[in-house]
Amino acid sequence: GKYSGVDSLPGGIEPTFVPGRNILFLTVAANRAAAGGALNLVTGVCEEDFGGYPDCRREFIDSMETALSLGITGKSGHFKIHTPLMSLSKKQSVQLAMELPGCMEALAYSHTCYDGQVPPCGKCHACLLRARGFDEAGVPDPLIERCKELSGD
């Protein structure tokens, strides 16, 4: 869906929600972790996205951690799924990115827009929340800046 701003985002499941998406990602990650002997998985889910994306909830992550551990090793507690952004606002996520070497540069090559547009559409759920985070942090979005450079603006 397209929205005029963050305040106009509807409640409930977003039309852009892909059922099973994070189930699939975490399952593949756990498979690769098991093959390599790793015990820790990291995902960027955030409760701020919870309203439209039920696979971003703490309850979901805890359930997946248990299911993956039981399904791969037969023992509960084998894998730990870390969610460093879970309780952060988008502003706080941007501030964290500013503290981590190379993170802002990497964000210039990240992709959020559910329309798949580059530059981003600026009107979908993900674009609006991302833009608000950078606005509230008082820093330009490196993806938008890179797109401006590429277009010569």
C-alpha positions, 0 to 999 in steps of 0.5 A: 500500500501507499500512504501519505505519512507514518500517521496514515499507516493502517493497523493490522497485517500489511499488504506487503507481509510475506507469510513465512518469510522470516520462518524461511530465513531463520530456518535456512540460517539455522541449517547453515549454522548447524553445518558450520557448528555455529550456535548463534543467529542474528536477525534485524527484526524490530517490534516497531514493525510488529503491527504489520508484520507478525513475524517481527514479534519477540514471541515469534522469535522465541518460538522459532528458537525453540523449534529450530533447536528441537528440530535440528538437535533434538534439544531445546536451547541449542540455538540462540536468536539475537535480535539487537534491533528488537526494542529500538525505534528506527531513530535508535537503529540509525543512531546505533548504525552511526556508532558501528564502523562501516554500517552507515556506508553499508546502509547506502546499499541496503534496500527497504522499498516494497515496490523494489524501486531505487530510489525508494518510493517513499510512500510504502510502509517500510519507506515511511518508517525508514525515512522517519528514523533518519529524520528523527536521528537528524541525519540523511539516509545514505541510500537516498544520498547515494541515489542523488549522487548516481542521478547527478542531483 
